Amino acid sequence: MALAHTQAANPHWTKRVGLSDLSHIPGENGLPVFGTTFRLLKDPPAYGKYLTEKYGNIYRTNALGSVGVTLIGPEANELLFMDREKLFSSEQGWGPVLNLLFPRGLMLMDFDHHRADRRALGIAFKPEPMRHYVGQMNRVFAEKLPDWIGDMLFFPAIKQLTLDVAMESFFGVELGPDADRMNKSYVDMVQASIGVVRKPLPFTKMGRGVAGRKFVVDFLTPQIAERRRNENRQDMFSQFCRARREDGEYMSDGEIVDHMNFLLLAAHDTITSSVTSLVWLLAKHPEWQDKLREECLAIAPAGSDISYDDMGKFELLEMAFKEALRLIPPVPSIPRRALRDFEFMGYKIPAGTPVGISPAYVHKMEEYWPEPEKFDPMRFTPEAVKARHKYAWVPFGGGAHMCLGLHFAYLQTKLFMHRLLTTRRIEIADSYNPEWQPWPIPQPKDGLKVRLVEI
């Protein structure tokens, strides 16, 4: 749905602010028309660091066709995520970026509508369905991972594997000949989210992204009626098709498709990024690879299936995964739009202002993370976590919009890493340090060159 359509359908869409409305907030205007878009896209983390160091923990931005403010720090994260006064719209924050690609996704909903759909979708993440997903994942990993040996590009391999897992867990099917087209659809949709041209014109990123969304919609829609009738199917898609709201009504076909489209993005691209980060860091730090391997072998024999009841035993692995998410969060920045005037750090911010926070920056603030560039999973011992600001680490968001699938992400990572670490040693070439594409979802530009050695 286009931005204009969303505004027409939502009478609460706030007025657009301009540079004059935010001139009292320090920042940079940039070029005519394009503002600071090109500086932002060139190196988002470096530009964010530059702005914070120059202007402080609140600064004005002018990029991707929108003038807004960025708020920095755990207090800013808490303000947006907890949103105790209902000041911020997630729909209006993400909408200009994602409406043409992932409309009506759970992340693009607010307040009562968000709560109702989240409750309906939550049935797919309860213990019994999760046990079912464990069985599916064990089978996929047992089938695919024996071929992972020798020199390989890790990122494209794990991307295909997470898509295979998502199709098995979410749909109960193998994707078959449509696998490459589905994968490309999500690559195109993610890249379209940061395209400079925001209309789906031919030969633009947005044009390719909208075409990718159409493929996914056309793939999912014809299956809904049969899934709704067949109560024996336990995959996620079938459960969503049968889910009812509090009034007893099914979600519409379009709503189901939009939720599945967004959840496939989360389960496919963000987990791909997160697991790639963890593998890269373990390759750089073989001493931690050895510690995690020892823990994994104490839980179950090499290369064996893992039960749902064993998930809580992966204490060191979970800490290492959290540290990877700190260093390279899969969602580096998070937008909202102010519904009413509010204040932050003494600055009045008017209604209608796009407001962003930066988990990627806060995750490396030295006052919360000594030696912030160092890989140190011991930052996540219970004692260390208790002593730190609760919102200094927010890779899964927080508050009402806490990632619905976070336990699914932990589960998949633990199952995969157990099978990988107990059968392979991860190696990289001396002095190898790949360049990362930091935004919109981080990934190594060269695919991450690793060597998996059988043990």
C-alpha positions in Angstrom: 0.0 0.0 0.0 1.4 3.4 -0.9 2.1 6.0 1.7 -0.7 8.2 0.4 -3.2 5.3 0.8 -2.1 4.7 4.3 -2.6 8.4 5.2 -6.0 8.4 3.7 -7.0 5.2 5.6 -5.6 6.4 8.9 -7.0 9.7 10.1 -4.5 9.8 12.9 -1.5 10.1 10.5 0.4 13.1 11.7 1.4 16.1 9.7 4.7 16.2 8.0 7.4 18.4 9.6 10.0 20.4 7.8 13.5 21.8 8.5 12.0 24.9 10.0 10.1 22.9 12.6 13.3 21.2 13.8 15.8 24.1 13.3 16.3 24.3 17.1 17.8 20.8 17.1 21.4 20.5 16.1 22.2 18.7 12.9 23.0 18.9 9.2 20.7 19.8 6.3 22.9 18.4 3.5 22.3 18.9 -0.2 19.1 20.3 -1.8 16.5 17.6 -2.4 18.7 14.7 -1.3 19.8 16.1 2.0 22.3 13.8 3.7 21.0 10.7 2.0 24.2 9.9 0.2 26.4 10.3 3.3 24.1 8.1 5.2 24.0 5.3 2.6 27.8 5.4 2.1 28.5 4.3 5.7 25.6 4.5 8.2 27.5 3.5 11.4 30.4 6.0 10.6 27.9 8.8 9.8 25.9 8.1 13.0 29.1 8.1 15.1 30.2 11.4 13.5 26.8 13.0 14.2 26.6 11.8 17.8 30.2 12.9 18.6 29.6 16.3 17.0 26.1 17.1 18.2 25.4 14.8 21.2 22.7 12.3 22.0 20.0 14.1 20.0 20.5 15.4 16.5 18.5 16.3 13.4 18.7 14.2 10.2 17.6 14.9 6.6 17.8 11.7 4.6 15.7 9.5 2.4 13.2 12.3 1.8 12.5 12.8 5.5 13.6 15.4 8.1 13.7 13.8 11.6 15.6 13.4 14.8 17.7 10.6 16.2 17.8 9.9 20.0 20.8 8.1 21.4 21.2 6.1 24.6 19.5 3.4 26.7 17.0 6.1 28.0 16.0 6.9 24.4 15.6 3.1 23.7 13.4 2.8 26.8 11.3 5.9 25.9 10.4 4.5 22.4 10.0 0.9 23.3 8.0 1.2 26.5 6.1 4.2 25.1 4.1 4.5 28.4 2.3 7.6 27.1 1.6 6.3 23.6 3.6 9.0 22.0 5.0 7.0 19.0 3.7 5.3 16.0 5.5 2.3 14.7 3.2 2.1 11.7 4.1 5.7 10.7 7.7 5.2 11.5 8.3 2.1 9.4 5.5 2.9 6.8 7.5 5.3 4.5 10.3 2.7 4.3 8.3 -0.6 4.2 4.7 0.1 3.2 5.1 -1.0 -0.4 7.0 -4.1 0.6 5.7 -5.4 3.9 2.3 -3.7 4.5 0.4 -4.8 7.6 3.3 -6.7 9.0 3.2 -6.9 12.8 6.0 -4.4 13.2 3.9 -1.8 11.2 1.0 -1.9 13.6 0.1 0.3 16.6 -1.7 -0.1 19.9 -5.0 -2.1 19.9 -4.7 -3.4 16.4 -1.1 -4.5 17.1 -2.1 -6.2 20.3 -5.0 -8.1 18.8 -3.0 -9.4 15.9 0.0 -10.2 18.1 -2.3 -12.3 20.4 -3.7 -14.2 17.4 -0.3 -14.9 15.9 1.2 -15.9 19.2 -0.4 -19.3 19.0 2.4 -20.3 16.6 5.1 -19.7 19.2 3.7 -21.6 22.1 5.6 -24.7 23.5 3.8 -27.4 21.5 4.3 -25.7 18.1 7.9 -24.9 19.0 8.5 -28.6 19.8 7.2 -29.3 16.3 9.6 -26.8 14.7 12.5 -28.5 16.6 11.7 -31.7 14.9 11.6 -30.0 11.5 14.9 -28.2 12.1 16.7 -31.3 13.3 15.7 -33.1 10.1 16.7 -30.2 7.8 20.1 -29.7 9.5 20.8 -33.5 9.5 20.1 -33.6 5.7 21.9 -30.4 4.7 25.0 -30.0 6.9 27.0 -33.1 6.0 27.7 -31.4 2.6 29.2 -28.3 4.4 32.9 -29.1 4.4 36.0 -27.5 3.0 36.2 -23.9 1.6 32.9 -22.2 1.2 31.0 -18.9 1.3 29.1 -19.1 4.5 26.6 -16.3 4.0 24.8 -17.6 0.8 24.8 -21.1 2.3 23.2 -20.1 5.6 20.8 -17.9 3.7 19.5 -20.8 1.7 19.4 -23.0 4.8 17.4 -20.6 6.8 14.9 -20.3 3.9 14.7 -24.2 3.9 14.1 -24.1 7.6 11.4 -21.4 7.3 9.6 -23.3 4.6 9.6 -26.5 6.6 8.6 -24.8 9.9 6.3 -22.2 8.5 4.7 -24.2 5.7 5.5 -27.8 6.2 6.8 -28.1 2.7 10.0 -28.1 0.7 10.2 -25.1 -1.6 11.6 -27.0 -4.5 12.0 -25.1 -7.9 10.7 -21.9 -6.4 13.5 -21.6 -3.9 15.8 -19.3 -5.9 12.9 -17.1 -6.8 11.7 -16.8 -3.2 15.3 -16.1 -2.0 15.7 -13.4 -4.7 12.3 -11.8 -3.7 13.5 -11.2 -0.2 16.9 -9.9 -1.3 15.1 -7.4 -3.6 12.6 -6.4 -0.9 15.3 -5.7 1.6 17.4 -3.7 -0.8 14.3 -1.7 -1.9 13.9 -0.5 1.7 16.9 1.7 1.3 16.5 2.6 -2.4 16.8 6.4 -3.1 13.9 6.3 -5.5 10.8 5.5 -3.4 8.4 4.7 -6.2 8.2 1.3 -7.9 9.5 2.5 -11.2 11.0 0.0 -13.7 14.7 -0.9 -13.2 14.8 0.7 -9.7 15.4 -1.1 -6.4 11.8 -0.4 -5.3 10.5 -1.7 -8.6 12.3 -5.0 -8.1 11.2 -5.1 -4.4 7.5 -4.6 -5.3 7.8 -7.4 -7.9 9.4 -9.6 -5.2 6.5 -9.0 -2.9 4.0 -9.9 -5.7 5.7 -13.2 -6.1 5.4 -14.0 -2.4 1.7 -12.9 -2.3 0.9 -15.0 -5.4 2.7 -18.0 -3.8 0.9 -17.8 -0.5 -2.7 -16.7 -1.3 -4.0 -19.8 -3.1 -3.0 -22.0 -0.2 -5.1 -20.3 2.5 -8.5 -22.0 2.1 -7.1 -25.5 2.2 -4.9 -24.7 5.2 -7.9 -23.3 7.1 -9.9 -26.6 6.5 -7.1 -29.0 7.4 -6.8 -29.0 11.2 -4.1 -31.7 11.1 -1.4 -29.4 9.7 0.7 -28.0 12.5 3.0 -25.7 10.5 3.0 -21.9 11.3 1.1 -20.9 8.2 -1.7 -23.3 8.8 -2.0 -22.1 12.4 -2.2 -18.5 11.3 -4.9 -19.5 8.7 -7.0 -21.0 11.5 -6.2 -18.3 14.1 -9.2 -16.2 15.3 -9.3 -12.8 16.9 -11.1 -12.2 20.2 -14.4 -11.6 18.3 -14.1 -15.1 16.8 -13.4 -14.0 13.3 -10.6 -15.2 11.1 -8.0 -12.8 9.8 -8.6 -12.0 6.2 -6.5 -13.7 3.5 -4.7 -10.4 2.8 -3.8 -10.0 6.5 -2.5 -13.6 6.8 -0.3 -13.2 3.7 1.1 -9.9 4.9 1.9 -11.4 8.3 3.6 -14.4 6.7 5.5 -12.2 4.3 6.9 -10.2 7.2 7.6 -13.2 9.4 9.5 -14.9 6.6 11.7 -11.8 6.4 12.4 -12.0 10.1 13.0 -15.8 10.1 15.0 -15.7 6.9 17.1 -12.6 6.6 17.6 -11.5 10.2 18.5 -15.0 11.4 20.9 -15.3 8.4 22.6 -12.1 9.5 22.8 -13.1 13.1 24.2 -16.6 12.6 26.7 -15.3 10.1 27.9 -12.8 12.7 28.3 -15.5 15.3 30.2 -17.8 13.0 32.5 -15.0 11.9 33.3 -14.1 15.5 33.9 -17.7 16.5 36.2 -18.1 13.6 38.2 -15.1 14.8 38.2 -16.4 18.4 38.9 -20.2 18.3 39.2 -20.3 22.1 35.5 -19.5 22.3 34.7 -22.0 19.6 36.4 -24.7 21.8 34.4 -23.6 24.9 31.1 -23.8 23.0 32.0 -27.1 21.4 32.7 -28.5 24.9 29.3 -27.3 26.2 27.5 -28.7 23.1 29.1 -32.1 23.5 28.1 -32.2 27.2 24.5 -31.7 26.1 24.3 -34.2 23.3 26.6 -36.3 21.2 28.2 -34.9 18.1 25.9 -34.3 15.2 22.8 -35.6 17.1 19.3 -34.2 17.3 18.5 -31.9 20.1 15.3 -31.9 22.1 13.2 -28.9 22.9 13.7 -29.5 26.6 17.5 -29.1 26.2 17.3 -25.6 24.9 17.9 -24.0 28.3 21.2 -25.9 28.7 23.1 -23.9 26.1 24.2 -21.2 28.5 27.6 -20.2 27.0 26.2 -20.5 23.4 23.4 -18.2 24.3 25.8 -15.7 25.8 28.0 -15.8 22.7 25.0 -15.3 20.5 23.9 -12.3 22.5 27.4 -10.8 22.2 27.3 -11.3 18.4 23.9 -9.5 18.4 25.5 -6.7 20.4 28.4 -6.3 18.0 26.4 -6.6 14.8 22.6 -6.2 15.5 20.5 -7.3 12.5 18.3 -4.2 12.8 20.8 -1.4 13.3 18.3 1.4 13.6 14.6 1.7 14.4 12.1 4.4 13.4 9.0 5.8 14.9 6.9 8.9 14.3 5.8 11.3 17.1 2.0 11.4 17.5 2.2 14.3 20.0 4.7 16.9 21.1 7.3 15.6 23.6 10.6 16.5 25.1 14.0 14.7 25.2 17.2 16.1 26.8 15.6 19.6 27.1 14.5 19.8 23.4 10.9 20.0 22.4 10.1 17.7 19.5 6.8 18.4 17.6 4.1 16.0 16.6 4.7 14.5 13.2 8.5 14.2 13.6 10.2 11.0 12.4 12.1 9.8 15.5 14.8 7.1 15.3 17.0 5.2 17.8 20.2 3.4 17.0 20.8 0.0 18.7 24.0 -0.3 16.8 25.4 2.8 18.4 24.1 2.1 21.9 25.5 -1.4 21.8 29.0 0.1 21.6 28.8 3.0 24.1 31.8 2.6 26.4 30.0 3.6 29.5 28.0 0.4 29.2 30.4 -1.8 27.2 34.1 -1.4 28.2 36.3 -2.2 25.2 33.2 -2.2 23.1 34.8 -3.7 20.0 36.1 -6.7 21.9 34.2 -10.0 21.6 33.4 -11.0 25.2 30.4 -13.3 25.8 31.0 -12.9 29.6 29.2 -9.6 29.3 26.0 -11.6 29.4 26.5 -13.5 32.7 23.4 -13.0 34.9 25.4 -10.7 37.2 26.7 -8.5 34.4 23.2 -8.2 32.8 21.7 -7.2 36.2 24.2 -4.4 36.7 23.7 -2.9 33.2 20.9 -0.6 32.0 18.1 -2.9 30.7 17.9 -1.0 27.4 21.6 -0.9 26.6 21.1 -4.1 24.6 18.0 -4.2 22.4 18.6 -6.4 19.3 15.0 -7.7 19.6 13.4 -4.4 20.4 11.3 -4.1 23.5 8.0 -3.4 25.1 4.8 -4.2 23.1 6.9 -4.6 20.0 9.4 -7.0 21.4 10.2 -9.5 18.5 7.5 -12.2 18.5 9.9 -14.7 17.1 12.9 -14.2 19.4 12.6 -17.6 21.0 12.4 -19.1 17.5 15.6 -17.3 16.7 17.4 -18.7 19.8 16.1 -22.2 19.1 17.2 -22.3 15.5 20.6 -20.8 16.3 21.2 -23.4 19.1 20.2 -26.4 17.0 22.3 -25.2 14.1 25.4 -24.4 16.1 25.3 -27.7 18.0 25.3 -29.7 14.8 28.0 -27.4 13.2 30.4 -27.1 16.2 30.3 -30.8 17.2 31.2 -31.9 13.6 33.2 -29.1 12.2 36.0 -26.6 13.1 35.5 -23.2 11.6 38.6 -21.6 10.2 39.5 -18.4 8.3 42.7 -17.3 6.6 45.2 -15.3 8.6 44.5 -11.6 8.7 41.2 -12.1 6.9 38.8 -9.2 7.8 35.9 -9.0 5.4 34.1 -5.7 4.8 30.5 -5.7 6.0 27.5 -4.1 4.4 26.0 -2.5 7.5 22.5 -1.6 6.4 19.6 -2.4 6.1 20.5 -5.9 7.4 24.2 -6.5 8.0 26.1 -9.0 5.9 29.7 -9.6 4.7 30.1 -8.1 1.2 32.3 -11.1 0.1 29.9 -13.8 1.4 32.3 -14.7 4.3 35.0 -17.0 3.2 35.4 -19.9 5.7 36.9 -23.4 5.8 34.9 -26.0 7.6 37.2 -28.9 8.8 35.7 -32.2 9.8 36.5 -33.3 13.4 
